[in-house]
């Protein structure tokens, strides 16, 4: 009375050509191409710029660290550098902690 009868339908005809498989994969491939150009490529470019900035650090550069400290580089090492944050106060930080190089004369 409340439930209607369900009748089986005929199965769809099987596809004989191989182009249906390629057309079915096309949206997935387009999604990966868009993902590459929107997310992966800009991230790789940003990493390359950061690496170049860290390698180009020199004594006397004014920098900002990941923790928000501002200071002037006094000594450089392979993995670490020393930043003077106040008169006579030096901190040792990793090179990777440097987030930004400030223009000369920003700090006084």
Phi and psi restraints in degrees (range 20) as a CNS / XPLOR table:
assign (resid 1 and name C) (resid 2 and name N)
       (resid 2 and name CA) (resid 2 and name C) 1.0 -91.2 20.0 2
assign (resid 2 and name N) (resid 2 and name CA)
       (resid 2 and name C) (resid 3 and name N) 1.0 -22.0 20.0 2
assign (resid 2 and name C) (resid 3 and name N)
       (resid 3 and name CA) (resid 3 and name C) 1.0 -107.3 20.0 2
assign (resid 3 and name N) (resid 3 and name CA)
       (resid 3 and name C) (resid 4 and name N) 1.0 126.8 20.0 2
assign (resid 3 and name C) (resid 4 and name N)
       (resid 4 and name CA) (resid 4 and name C) 1.0 -86.2 20.0 2
assign (resid 4 and name N) (resid 4 and name CA)
       (resid 4 and name C) (resid 5 and name N) 1.0 158.9 20.0 2
assign (resid 4 and name C) (resid 5 and name N)
       (resid 5 and name CA) (resid 5 and name C) 1.0 -73.8 20.0 2
assign (resid 5 and name N) (resid 5 and name CA)
       (resid 5 and name C) (resid 6 and name N) 1.0 142.4 20.0 2
assign (resid 5 and name C) (resid 6 and name N)
       (resid 6 and name CA) (resid 6 and name C) 1.0 -101.7 20.0 2
assign (resid 6 and name N) (resid 6 and name CA)
       (resid 6 and name C) (resid 7 and name N) 1.0 128.4 20.0 2
assign (resid 6 and name C) (resid 7 and name N)
       (resid 7 and name CA) (resid 7 and name C) 1.0 -111.9 20.0 2
assign (resid 7 and name N) (resid 7 and name CA)
       (resid 7 and name C) (resid 8 and name N) 1.0 139.7 20.0 2
assign (resid 7 and name C) (resid 8 and name N)
       (resid 8 and name CA) (resid 8 and name C) 1.0 -71.0 20.0 2
assign (resid 8 and name N) (resid 8 and name CA)
       (resid 8 and name C) (resid 9 and name N) 1.0 144.5 20.0 2
assign (resid 8 and name C) (resid 9 and name N)
       (resid 9 and name CA) (resid 9 and name C) 1.0 -107.5 20.0 2
assign (resid 9 and name N) (resid 9 and name CA)
       (resid 9 and name C) (resid 10 and name N) 1.0 161.2 20.0 2
assign (resid 9 and name C) (resid 10 and name N)
       (resid 10 and name CA) (resid 10 and name C) 1.0 -70.6 20.0 2
assign (resid 10 and name N) (resid 10 and name CA)
       (resid 10 and name C) (resid 11 and name N) 1.0 144.2 20.0 2
assign (resid 10 and name C) (resid 11 and name N)
       (resid 11 and name CA) (resid 11 and name C) 1.0 -69.7 20.0 2
assign (resid 11 and name N) (resid 11 and name CA)
       (resid 11 and name C) (resid 12 and name N) 1.0 144.1 20.0 2
assign (resid 11 and name C) (resid 12 and name N)
       (resid 12 and name CA) (resid 12 and name C) 1.0 -67.9 20.0 2
assign (resid 12 and name N) (resid 12 and name CA)
       (resid 12 and name C) (resid 13 and name N) 1.0 154.9 20.0 2
assign (resid 12 and name C) (resid 13 and name N)
       (resid 13 and name CA) (resid 13 and name C) 1.0 -67.1 20.0 2
assign (resid 13 and name N) (resid 13 and name CA)
       (resid 13 and name C) (resid 14 and name N) 1.0 140.5 20.0 2
assign (resid 13 and name C) (resid 14 and name N)
       (resid 14 and name CA) (resid 14 and name C) 1.0 -73.7 20.0 2
assign (resid 14 and name N) (resid 14 and name CA)
       (resid 14 and name C) (resid 15 and name N) 1.0 139.7 20.0 2
assign (resid 14 and name C) (resid 15 and name N)
       (resid 15 and name CA) (resid 15 and name C) 1.0 -78.1 20.0 2
assign (resid 15 and name N) (resid 15 and name CA)
       (resid 15 and name C) (resid 16 and name N) 1.0 136.7 20.0 2
assign (resid 15 and name C) (resid 16 and name N)
       (resid 16 and name CA) (resid 16 and name C) 1.0 -103.7 20.0 2
assign (resid 16 and name N) (resid 16 and name CA)
       (resid 16 and name C) (resid 17 and name N) 1.0 -17.4 20.0 2
assign (resid 16 and name C) (resid 17 and name N)
       (resid 17 and name CA) (resid 17 and name C) 1.0 -96.4 20.0 2
assign (resid 17 and name N) (resid 17 and name CA)
       (resid 17 and name C) (resid 18 and name N) 1.0 155.5 20.0 2
assign (resid 17 and name C) (resid 18 and name N)
       (resid 18 and name CA) (resid 18 and name C) 1.0 -85.8 20.0 2
assign (resid 18 and name N) (resid 18 and name CA)
       (resid 18 and name C) (resid 19 and name N) 1.0 -4.7 20.0 2
assign (resid 18 and name C) (resid 19 and name N)
       (resid 19 and name CA) (resid 19 and name C) 1.0 -72.2 20.0 2
assign (resid 19 and name N) (resid 19 and name CA)
       (resid 19 and name C) (resid 20 and name N) 1.0 -24.4 20.0 2
assign (resid 19 and name C) (resid 20 and name N)
       (resid 20 and name CA) (resid 20 and name C) 1.0 -64.0 20.0 2
assign (resid 20 and name N) (resid 20 and name CA)
       (resid 20 and name C) (resid 21 and name N) 1.0 -36.3 20.0 2
assign (resid 20 and name C) (resid 21 and name N)
       (resid 21 and name CA) (resid 21 and name C) 1.0 -65.5 20.0 2
assign (resid 21 and name N) (resid 21 and name CA)
       (resid 21 and name C) (resid 22 and name N) 1.0 -40.1 20.0 2
assign (resid 21 and name C) (resid 22 and name N)
       (resid 22 and name CA) (resid 22 and name C) 1.0 -69.7 20.0 2
assign (resid 22 and name N) (resid 22 and name CA)
       (resid 22 and name C) (resid 23 and name N) 1.0 -40.4 20.0 2
assign (resid 22 and name C) (resid 23 and name N)
       (resid 23 and name CA) (resid 23 and name C) 1.0 -67.6 20.0 2
assign (resid 23 and name N) (resid 23 and name CA)
       (resid 23 and name C) (resid 24 and name N) 1.0 -29.9 20.0 2
assign (resid 23 and name C) (resid 24 and name N)
       (resid 24 and name CA) (resid 24 and name C) 1.0 -71.1 20.0 2
assign (resid 24 and name N) (resid 24 and name CA)
       (resid 24 and name C) (resid 25 and name N) 1.0 -29.3 20.0 2
assign (resid 24 and name C) (resid 25 and name N)
       (resid 25 and name CA) (resid 25 and name C) 1.0 -84.6 20.0 2
assign (resid 25 and name N) (resid 25 and name CA)
       (resid 25 and name C) (resid 26 and name N) 1.0 -16.6 20.0 2
assign (resid 25 and name C) (resid 26 and name N)
       (resid 26 and name CA) (resid 26 and name C) 1.0 -57.4 20.0 2
assign (resid 26 and name N) (resid 26 and name CA)
       (resid 26 and name C) (resid 27 and name N) 1.0 -46.3 20.0 2
assign (resid 26 and name C) (resid 27 and name N)
       (resid 27 and name CA) (resid 27 and name C) 1.0 -62.2 20.0 2
assign (resid 27 and name N) (resid 27 and name CA)
       (resid 27 and name C) (resid 28 and name N) 1.0 -36.6 20.0 2
assign (resid 27 and name C) (resid 28 and name N)
       (resid 28 and name CA) (resid 28 and name C) 1.0 -66.6 20.0 2
assign (resid 28 and name N) (resid 28 and name CA)
       (resid 28 and name C) (resid 29 and name N) 1.0 -42.7 20.0 2
assign (resid 28 and name C) (resid 29 and name N)
       (resid 29 and name CA) (resid 29 and name C) 1.0 -64.6 20.0 2
assign (resid 29 and name N) (resid 29 and name CA)
       (resid 29 and name C) (resid 30 and name N) 1.0 -42.1 20.0 2
assign (resid 29 and name C) (resid 30 and name N)
       (resid 30 and name CA) (resid 30 and name C) 1.0 -62.5 20.0 2
assign (resid 30 and name N) (resid 30 and name CA)
       (resid 30 and name C) (resid 31 and name N) 1.0 -35.9 20.0 2
assign (resid 30 and name C) (resid 31 and name N)
       (resid 31 and name CA) (resid 31 and name C) 1.0 -63.1 20.0 2
assign (resid 31 and name N) (resid 31 and name CA)
       (resid 31 and name C) (resid 32 and name N) 1.0 -41.7 20.0 2
assign (resid 31 and name C) (resid 32 and name N)
       (resid 32 and name CA) (resid 32 and name C) 1.0 -67.9 20.0 2
assign (resid 32 and name N) (resid 32 and name CA)
       (resid 32 and name C) (resid 33 and name N) 1.0 -37.3 20.0 2
assign (resid 32 and name C) (resid 33 and name N)
       (resid 33 and name CA) (resid 33 and name C) 1.0 -65.1 20.0 2
assign (resid 33 and name N) (resid 33 and name CA)
       (resid 33 and name C) (resid 34 and name N) 1.0 -45.5 20.0 2
assign (resid 33 and name C) (resid 34 and name N)
       (resid 34 and name CA) (resid 34 and name C) 1.0 -62.9 20.0 2
assign (resid 34 and name N) (resid 34 and name CA)
       (resid 34 and name C) (resid 35 and name N) 1.0 -42.3 20.0 2
assign (resid 34 and name C) (resid 35 and name N)
       (resid 35 and name CA) (resid 35 and name C) 1.0 -59.2 20.0 2
assign (resid 35 and name N) (resid 35 and name CA)
       (resid 35 and name C) (resid 36 and name N) 1.0 -41.4 20.0 2
assign (resid 35 and name C) (resid 36 and name N)
       (resid 36 and name CA) (resid 36 and name C) 1.0 -62.6 20.0 2
assign (resid 36 and name N) (resid 36 and name CA)
       (resid 36 and name C) (resid 37 and name N) 1.0 -48.6 20.0 2
assign (resid 36 and name C) (resid 37 and name N)
       (resid 37 and name CA) (resid 37 and name C) 1.0 -75.7 20.0 2
assign (resid 37 and name N) (resid 37 and name CA)
       (resid 37 and name C) (resid 38 and name N) 1.0 -24.9 20.0 2
assign (resid 37 and name C) (resid 38 and name N)
       (resid 38 and name CA) (resid 38 and name C) 1.0 -91.4 20.0 2
assign (resid 38 and name N) (resid 38 and name CA)
       (resid 38 and name C) (resid 39 and name N) 1.0 -34.5 20.0 2
assign (resid 38 and name C) (resid 39 and name N)
       (resid 39 and name CA) (resid 39 and name C) 1.0 -115.8 20.0 2
assign (resid 39 and name N) (resid 39 and name CA)
       (resid 39 and name C) (resid 40 and name N) 1.0 -51.5 20.0 2
assign (resid 39 and name C) (resid 40 and name N)
       (resid 40 and name CA) (resid 40 and name C) 1.0 -73.5 20.0 2
assign (resid 40 and name N) (resid 40 and name CA)
       (resid 40 and name C) (resid 41 and name N) 1.0 -48.1 20.0 2
assign (resid 40 and name C) (resid 41 and name N)
       (resid 41 and name CA) (resid 41 and name C) 1.0 -63.1 20.0 2
assign (resid 41 and name N) (resid 41 and name CA)
       (resid 41 and name C) (resid 42 and name N) 1.0 -46.4 20.0 2
assign (resid 41 and name C) (resid 42 and name N)
       (resid 42 and name CA) (resid 42 and name C) 1.0 -62.8 20.0 2
assign (resid 42 and name N) (resid 42 and name CA)
       (resid 42 and name C) (resid 43 and name N) 1.0 -34.8 20.0 2
assign (resid 42 and name C) (resid 43 and name N)
       (resid 43 and name CA) (resid 43 and name C) 1.0 -65.6 20.0 2
assign (resid 43 and name N) (resid 43 and name CA)
       (resid 43 and name C) (resid 44 and name N) 1.0 -41.5 20.0 2
assign (resid 43 and name C) (resid 44 and name N)
       (resid 44 and name CA) (resid 44 and name C) 1.0 -64.6 20.0 2
assign (resid 44 and name N) (resid 44 and name CA)
       (resid 44 and name C) (resid 45 and name N) 1.0 -38.3 20.0 2
assign (resid 44 and name C) (resid 45 and name N)
       (resid 45 and name CA) (resid 45 and name C) 1.0 -64.8 20.0 2
assign (resid 45 and name N) (resid 45 and name CA)
       (resid 45 and name C) (resid 46 and name N) 1.0 -42.3 20.0 2
assign (resid 45 and name C) (resid 46 and name N)
       (resid 46 and name CA) (resid 46 and name C) 1.0 -62.8 20.0 2
assign (resid 46 and name N) (resid 46 and name CA)
       (resid 46 and name C) (resid 47 and name N) 1.0 -42.3 20.0 2
assign (resid 46 and name C) (resid 47 and name N)
       (resid 47 and name CA) (resid 47 and name C) 1.0 -63.4 20.0 2
assign (resid 47 and name N) (resid 47 and name CA)
       (resid 47 and name C) (resid 48 and name N) 1.0 -39.9 20.0 2
assign (resid 47 and name C) (resid 48 and name N)
       (resid 48 and name CA) (resid 48 and name C) 1.0 -64.8 20.0 2
assign (resid 48 and name N) (resid 48 and name CA)
       (resid 48 and name C) (resid 49 and name N) 1.0 -41.6 20.0 2
assign (resid 48 and name C) (resid 49 and name N)
       (resid 49 and name CA) (resid 49 and name C) 1.0 -65.3 20.0 2
assign (resid 49 and name N) (resid 49 and name CA)
       (resid 49 and name C) (resid 50 and name N) 1.0 -40.8 20.0 2
assign (resid 49 and name C) (resid 50 and name N)
       (resid 50 and name CA) (resid 50 and name C) 1.0 -64.0 20.0 2
assign (resid 50 and name N) (resid 50 and name CA)
       (resid 50 and name C) (resid 51 and name N) 1.0 -43.3 20.0 2
assign (resid 50 and name C) (resid 51 and name N)
       (resid 51 and name CA) (resid 51 and name C) 1.0 -63.0 20.0 2
assign (resid 51 and name N) (resid 51 and name CA)
       (resid 51 and name C) (resid 52 and name N) 1.0 -41.2 20.0 2
assign (resid 51 and name C) (resid 52 and name N)
       (resid 52 and name CA) (resid 52 and name C) 1.0 -65.5 20.0 2
assign (resid 52 and name N) (resid 52 and name CA)
       (resid 52 and name C) (resid 53 and name N) 1.0 -38.8 20.0 2
assign (resid 52 and name C) (resid 53 and name N)
       (resid 53 and name CA) (resid 53 and name C) 1.0 -64.6 20.0 2
assign (resid 53 and name N) (resid 53 and name CA)
       (resid 53 and name C) (resid 54 and name N) 1.0 -42.6 20.0 2
assign (resid 53 and name C) (resid 54 and name N)
       (resid 54 and name CA) (resid 54 and name C) 1.0 -67.6 20.0 2
assign (resid 54 and name N) (resid 54 and name CA)
       (resid 54 and name C) (resid 55 and name N) 1.0 -37.9 20.0 2
assign (resid 54 and name C) (resid 55 and name N)
       (resid 55 and name CA) (resid 55 and name C) 1.0 -71.3 20.0 2
assign (resid 55 and name N) (resid 55 and name CA)
       (resid 55 and name C) (resid 56 and name N) 1.0 -25.1 20.0 2
assign (resid 55 and name C) (resid 56 and name N)
       (resid 56 and name CA) (resid 56 and name C) 1.0 -90.5 20.0 2
assign (resid 56 and name N) (resid 56 and name CA)
       (resid 56 and name C) (resid 57 and name N) 1.0 4.7 20.0 2
assign (resid 56 and name C) (resid 57 and name N)
       (resid 57 and name CA) (resid 57 and name C) 1.0 -61.9 20.0 2
assign (resid 57 and name N) (resid 57 and name CA)
       (resid 57 and name C) (resid 58 and name N) 1.0 140.7 20.0 2
assign (resid 57 and name C) (resid 58 and name N)
       (resid 58 and name CA) (resid 58 and name C) 1.0 -136.8 20.0 2
assign (resid 58 and name N) (resid 58 and name CA)
       (resid 58 and name C) (resid 59 and name N) 1.0 162.7 20.0 2
assign (resid 58 and name C) (resid 59 and name N)
       (resid 59 and name CA) (resid 59 and name C) 1.0 -62.9 20.0 2
assign (resid 59 and name N) (resid 59 and name CA)
       (resid 59 and name C) (resid 60 and name N) 1.0 134.3 20.0 2
assign (resid 59 and name C) (resid 60 and name N)
       (resid 60 and name CA) (resid 60 and name C) 1.0 96.8 20.0 2
assign (resid 60 and name N) (resid 60 and name CA)
       (resid 60 and name C) (resid 61 and name N) 1.0 -11.2 20.0 2
assign (resid 60 and name C) (resid 61 and name N)
       (resid 61 and name CA) (resid 61 and name C) 1.0 -68.9 20.0 2
assign (resid 61 and name N) (resid 61 and name CA)
       (resid 61 and name C) (resid 62 and name N) 1.0 143.2 20.0 2
assign (resid 61 and name C) (resid 62 and name N)
       (resid 62 and name CA) (resid 62 and name C) 1.0 -99.3 20.0 2
assign (resid 62 and name N) (resid 62 and name CA)
       (resid 62 and name C) (resid 63 and name N) 1.0 126.0 20.0 2
assign (resid 62 and name C) (resid 63 and name N)
       (resid 63 and name CA) (resid 63 and name C) 1.0 -131.8 20.0 2
assign (resid 63 and name N) (resid 63 and name CA)
       (resid 63 and name C) (resid 64 and name N) 1.0 164.0 20.0 2
assign (resid 63 and name C) (resid 64 and name N)
       (resid 64 and name CA) (resid 64 and name C) 1.0 -118.3 20.0 2
assign (resid 64 and name N) (resid 64 and name CA)
       (resid 64 and name C) (resid 65 and name N) 1.0 133.3 20.0 2
assign (resid 64 and name C) (resid 65 and name N)
       (resid 65 and name CA) (resid 65 and name C) 1.0 -93.3 20.0 2
assign (resid 65 and name N) (resid 65 and name CA)
       (resid 65 and name C) (resid 66 and name N) 1.0 171.5 20.0 2
assign (resid 65 and name C) (resid 66 and name N)
       (resid 66 and name CA) (resid 66 and name C) 1.0 -63.4 20.0 2
assign (resid 66 and name N) (resid 66 and name CA)
       (resid 66 and name C) (resid 67 and name N) 1.0 -27.3 20.0 2
assign (resid 66 and name C) (resid 67 and name N)
       (resid 67 and name CA) (resid 67 and name C) 1.0 -82.3 20.0 2
assign (resid 67 and name N) (resid 67 and name CA)
       (resid 67 and name C) (resid 68 and name N) 1.0 -5.0 20.0 2
assign (resid 67 and name C) (resid 68 and name N)
       (resid 68 and name CA) (resid 68 and name C) 1.0 96.0 20.0 2
assign (resid 68 and name N) (resid 68 and name CA)
       (resid 68 and name C) (resid 69 and name N) 1.0 5.4 20.0 2
assign (resid 68 and name C) (resid 69 and name N)
       (resid 69 and name CA) (resid 69 and name C) 1.0 -77.6 20.0 2
assign (resid 69 and name N) (resid 69 and name CA)
       (resid 69 and name C) (resid 70 and name N) 1.0 137.9 20.0 2
assign (resid 69 and name C) (resid 70 and name N)
       (resid 70 and name CA) (resid 70 and name C) 1.0 -109.2 20.0 2
assign (resid 70 and name N) (resid 70 and name CA)
       (resid 70 and name C) (resid 71 and name N) 1.0 136.8 20.0 2
assign (resid 70 and name C) (resid 71 and name N)
       (resid 71 and name CA) (resid 71 and name C) 1.0 -168.9 20.0 2
assign (resid 71 and name N) (resid 71 and name CA)
       (resid 71 and name C) (resid 72 and name N) 1.0 175.3 20.0 2
assign (resid 71 and name C) (resid 72 and name N)
       (resid 72 and name CA) (resid 72 and name C) 1.0 -109.2 20.0 2
assign (resid 72 and name N) (resid 72 and name CA)
       (resid 72 and name C) (resid 73 and name N) 1.0 134.7 20.0 2
assign (resid 72 and name C) (resid 73 and name N)
       (resid 73 and name CA) (resid 73 and name C) 1.0 -71.7 20.0 2
assign (resid 73 and name N) (resid 73 and name CA)
       (resid 73 and name C) (resid 74 and name N) 1.0 127.5 20.0 2
assign (resid 73 and name C) (resid 74 and name N)
       (resid 74 and name CA) (resid 74 and name C) 1.0 -108.3 20.0 2
assign (resid 74 and name N) (resid 74 and name CA)
       (resid 74 and name C) (resid 75 and name N) 1.0 -35.0 20.0 2
assign (resid 74 and name C) (resid 75 and name N)
       (resid 75 and name CA) (resid 75 and name C) 1.0 -139.3 20.0 2
assign (resid 75 and name N) (resid 75 and name CA)
       (resid 75 and name C) (resid 76 and name N) 1.0 147.2 20.0 2
assign (resid 75 and name C) (resid 76 and name N)
       (resid 76 and name CA) (resid 76 and name C) 1.0 -120.5 20.0 2
assign (resid 76 and name N) (resid 76 and name CA)
       (resid 76 and name C) (resid 77 and name N) 1.0 140.0 20.0 2
assign (resid 76 and name C) (resid 77 and name N)
       (resid 77 and name CA) (resid 77 and name C) 1.0 -126.7 20.0 2
assign (resid 77 and name N) (resid 77 and name CA)
       (resid 77 and name C) (resid 78 and name N) 1.0 -174.7 20.0 2
assign (resid 77 and name C) (resid 78 and name N)
       (resid 78 and name CA) (resid 78 and name C) 1.0 -68.8 20.0 2
assign (resid 78 and name N) (resid 78 and name CA)
       (resid 78 and name C) (resid 79 and name N) 1.0 -46.4 20.0 2
assign (resid 78 and name C) (resid 79 and name N)
       (resid 79 and name CA) (resid 79 and name C) 1.0 -112.1 20.0 2
assign (resid 79 and name N) (resid 79 and name CA)
       (resid 79 and name C) (resid 80 and name N) 1.0 -18.9 20.0 2
assign (resid 79 and name C) (resid 80 and name N)
       (resid 80 and name CA) (resid 80 and name C) 1.0 -126.0 20.0 2
assign (resid 80 and name N) (resid 80 and name CA)
       (resid 80 and name C) (resid 81 and name N) 1.0 160.2 20.0 2
assign (resid 80 and name C) (resid 81 and name N)
       (resid 81 and name CA) (resid 81 and name C) 1.0 -142.9 20.0 2
assign (resid 81 and name N) (resid 81 and name CA)
       (resid 81 and name C) (resid 82 and name N) 1.0 157.8 20.0 2
assign (resid 81 and name C) (resid 82 and name N)
       (resid 82 and name CA) (resid 82 and name C) 1.0 -106.7 20.0 2
assign (resid 82 and name N) (resid 82 and name CA)
       (resid 82 and name C) (resid 83 and name N) 1.0 130.9 20.0 2
assign (resid 82 and name C) (resid 83 and name N)
       (resid 83 and name CA) (resid 83 and name C) 1.0 -117.5 20.0 2
assign (resid 83 and name N) (resid 83 and name CA)
       (resid 83 and name C) (resid 84 and name N) 1.0 129.5 20.0 2
assign (resid 83 and name C) (resid 84 and name N)
       (resid 84 and name CA) (resid 84 and name C) 1.0 -90.5 20.0 2
assign (resid 84 and name N) (resid 84 and name CA)
       (resid 84 and name C) (resid 85 and name N) 1.0 113.3 20.0 2
assign (resid 84 and name C) (resid 85 and name N)
       (resid 85 and name CA) (resid 85 and name C) 1.0 -96.7 20.0 2
assign (resid 85 and name N) (resid 85 and name CA)
       (resid 85 and name C) (resid 86 and name N) 1.0 -20.1 20.0 2
assign (resid 85 and name C) (resid 86 and name N)
       (resid 86 and name CA) (resid 86 and name C) 1.0 -153.2 20.0 2
assign (resid 86 and name N) (resid 86 and name CA)
       (resid 86 and name C) (resid 87 and name N) 1.0 171.7 20.0 2
assign (resid 86 and name C) (resid 87 and name N)
       (resid 87 and name CA) (resid 87 and name C) 1.0 -60.8 20.0 2
assign (resid 87 and name N) (resid 87 and name CA)
       (resid 87 and name C) (resid 88 and name N) 1.0 116.7 20.0 2
assign (resid 87 and name C) (resid 88 and name N)
       (resid 88 and name CA) (resid 88 and name C) 1.0 80.6 20.0 2
assign (resid 88 and name N) (resid 88 and name CA)
       (resid 88 and name C) (resid 89 and name N) 1.0 4.1 20.0 2
assign (resid 88 and name C) (resid 89 and name N)
       (resid 89 and name CA) (resid 89 and name C) 1.0 -113.6 20.0 2
assign (resid 89 and name N) (resid 89 and name CA)
       (resid 89 and name C) (resid 90 and name N) 1.0 113.4 20.0 2
assign (resid 89 and name C) (resid 90 and name N)
       (resid 90 and name CA) (resid 90 and name C) 1.0 -116.8 20.0 2
assign (resid 90 and name N) (resid 90 and name CA)
       (resid 90 and name C) (resid 91 and name N) 1.0 140.3 20.0 2
assign (resid 90 and name C) (resid 91 and name N)
       (resid 91 and name CA) (resid 91 and name C) 1.0 -119.0 20.0 2
assign (resid 91 and name N) (resid 91 and name CA)
       (resid 91 and name C) (resid 92 and name N) 1.0 142.7 20.0 2
assign (resid 91 and name C) (resid 92 and name N)
       (resid 92 and name CA) (resid 92 and name C) 1.0 -99.2 20.0 2
assign (resid 92 and name N) (resid 92 and name CA)
       (resid 92 and name C) (resid 93 and name N) 1.0 123.3 20.0 2
assign (resid 92 and name C) (resid 93 and name N)
       (resid 93 and name CA) (resid 93 and name C) 1.0 -131.3 20.0 2
assign (resid 93 and name N) (resid 93 and name CA)
       (resid 93 and name C) (resid 94 and name N) 1.0 160.4 20.0 2
assign (resid 93 and name C) (resid 94 and name N)
       (resid 94 and name CA) (resid 94 and name C) 1.0 -74.9 20.0 2
assign (resid 94 and name N) (resid 94 and name CA)
       (resid 94 and name C) (resid 95 and name N) 1.0 151.8 20.0 2
assign (resid 94 and name C) (resid 95 and name N)
       (resid 95 and name CA) (resid 95 and name C) 1.0 -60.5 20.0 2
assign (resid 95 and name N) (resid 95 and name CA)
       (resid 95 and name C) (resid 96 and name N) 1.0 -36.4 20.0 2
assign (resid 95 and name C) (resid 96 and name N)
       (resid 96 and name CA) (resid 96 and name C) 1.0 -67.5 20.0 2
assign (resid 96 and name N) (resid 96 and name CA)
       (resid 96 and name C) (resid 97 and name N) 1.0 -14.6 20.0 2
assign (resid 96 and name C) (resid 97 and name N)
       (resid 97 and name CA) (resid 97 and name C) 1.0 -77.5 20.0 2
assign (resid 97 and name N) (resid 97 and name CA)
       (resid 97 and name C) (resid 98 and name N) 1.0 -13.7 20.0 2
assign (resid 97 and name C) (resid 98 and name N)
       (resid 98 and name CA) (resid 98 and name C) 1.0 -76.7 20.0 2
assign (resid 98 and name N) (resid 98 and name CA)
       (resid 98 and name C) (resid 99 and name N) 1.0 124.8 20.0 2
assign (resid 98 and name C) (resid 99 and name N)
       (resid 99 and name CA) (resid 99 and name C) 1.0 -103.9 20.0 2
assign (resid 99 and name N) (resid 99 and name CA)
       (resid 99 and name C) (resid 100 and name N) 1.0 -32.5 20.0 2
assign (resid 99 and name C) (resid 100 and name N)
       (resid 100 and name CA) (resid 100 and name C) 1.0 -150.4 20.0 2
assign (resid 100 and name N) (resid 100 and name CA)
       (resid 100 and name C) (resid 101 and name N) 1.0 143.4 20.0 2
assign (resid 100 and name C) (resid 101 and name N)
       (resid 101 and name CA) (resid 101 and name C) 1.0 -102.6 20.0 2
assign (resid 101 and name N) (resid 101 and name CA)
       (resid 101 and name C) (resid 102 and name N) 1.0 124.6 20.0 2
assign (resid 101 and name C) (resid 102 and name N)
       (resid 102 and name CA) (resid 102 and name C) 1.0 -87.2 20.0 2
assign (resid 102 and name N) (resid 102 and name CA)
       (resid 102 and name C) (resid 103 and name N) 1.0 156.7 20.0 2
assign (resid 102 and name C) (resid 103 and name N)
       (resid 103 and name CA) (resid 103 and name C) 1.0 -64.2 20.0 2
assign (resid 103 and name N) (resid 103 and name CA)
       (resid 103 and name C) (resid 104 and name N) 1.0 150.3 20.0 2
assign (resid 103 and name C) (resid 104 and name N)
       (resid 104 and name CA) (resid 104 and name C) 1.0 -58.9 20.0 2
assign (resid 104 and name N) (resid 104 and name CA)
       (resid 104 and name C) (resid 105 and name N) 1.0 139.0 20.0 2
assign (resid 104 and name C) (resid 105 and name N)
       (resid 105 and name CA) (resid 105 and name C) 1.0 87.6 20.0 2
assign (resid 105 and name N) (resid 105 and name CA)
       (resid 105 and name C) (resid 106 and name N) 1.0 4.0 20.0 2
assign (resid 105 and name C) (resid 106 and name N)
       (resid 106 and name CA) (resid 106 and name C) 1.0 -68.7 20.0 2
assign (resid 106 and name N) (resid 106 and name CA)
       (resid 106 and name C) (resid 107 and name N) 1.0 -42.7 20.0 2
assign (resid 106 and name C) (resid 107 and name N)
       (resid 107 and name CA) (resid 107 and name C) 1.0 -91.5 20.0 2
assign (resid 107 and name N) (resid 107 and name CA)
       (resid 107 and name C) (resid 108 and name N) 1.0 147.5 20.0 2
